[in-house]
């Protein structure tokens, strides 16, 4: 077994795995993990975390979701009583946490929009085709005017110059 500094490779791998566990499962910050594991600052923890994440397969989505929901549950439990007691900061944190949890769990119902189309009497397919042809003709006419607009504008401006110089 190869020695890396004072720790064996296995010890380093175990330490990196512990960092990932504390970060993902316990939801701890890099600073907190650094204090708990005796790092001088969060930078060393971040480097170890990145090494571990390159090595470790990405966690199963369901496991990660469950861990995240559990952390949100803990926050809700922590801030419910202070919010009930009227602490405005606790109310804000509680509502925000509950919103995140609802989003993750898909508790929002989709917005349903109902629209009713009415018209005067039944229309035949011929009437619909005629109306569509009129709309197309109108759009083509507008498009033709848009492409010729600059030329008309130039003529108009030229006429104004001729009139004012006379």
C-alpha angles and dihedrals in degrees: 000000000000120000118222109194107309096332129071121240090252091054091051092049090049090050092050090049089050090053091052090048093050091046099045106027102031094032094225124162122246089248092054092047090050091055093045095049097039100251115153091231144350092267093077091048091050092052092049090047092052092049090051094047091053089053101039123076111246111270119260110268093233093051092048091047091050092050091048093049090048090054091048089050089053091051092048090050091049097049102036097083096045089047091052089050088058103258102156094203091052090049091054093047092045094050092046092049092048090050091052091048092049090050093050093047093046093237095148112099116227115258110253118209120191121195128186121204117204131181137171105269131322118314124211125227088252090057090051092049091048091051091048091050090053091051092049091048090051092049092048090051092051091047091051091052092049093054093047096041097094092052091050090047091052091050090049092050091046090052090051091052092049092049095049095047093052 
